[in-house]
Amino acid sequence: MAEQKFGHLPPGQRFSWRGRIWQKTSPLLACAEGDDQPRIIPRSASVVPADTGTADGSRTDGEDPVSLALLRVRQECLEKMELLQLPQDQFEAIRTILIQATENTASGHSVQ
C-alpha cells in the first residue's frame, strides 16, 4: 500500500507508523494497538494505511501478516534514515529502493 499523509486518513482508519499499527480516532489523534492512550500525530506524518480486518476477523484489504510486517519494517527504516541527515538525493534514492523492495516482496516478486 502507498504512503499517505495522516491528515488525509478518515477517522477509524488503521495505519502503520513508527513500527506500530495505529487507529485514527480524530483529525489529530490516534491510538496504537494495545494502548488506549491517544497520541497527537502530525497531519503531515507519512503513514501506510494498514486495515487488517474487521471485528469478526475477516480481512478487508487482502493484506497478510508478512505484508504488514514489511510495511512496519519499511516505515521504521525510513524514520531511522531521517536521523542520518543524508543529502536529499541520496535519501530519495534509498527510499525508492526500500519501497520497491518491500512492495515487490509483499506481492511475491523477487527483489533485484
C-alpha positions, 0 to 999 in steps of 0.5 A: 500500500502507498504512503499517505499523509495522516491528515488525509486518513478518515477517522477509524482508519488503521495505519502503520507508523513508527513500527506500530499499527495505529487507529485514527480516532480524530483529525489529530489523534490516534491510538496504537494497538494495545494502548488506549492512550491517544497520541497527537500525530502530525497531519503531515506524518507519512503513514501506510494505511494498514486495515487488517480486518474487521471485528469478526476477523475477516480481512478487508484489504487482502493484506497478510501478516508478512505484508504488514510486517514489511510495511512496519519494517519499511516505515521504521527504516525510513524514520531511522534514515531521517536521523542520518541527515543524508543529502536529499538525493541520496535519501530519495534514492534509498527510499525508492529502493526500500519501497520497491523492495518491500512492495515487490516482496509483499506481492511475491516478486523477487527483489533485484 
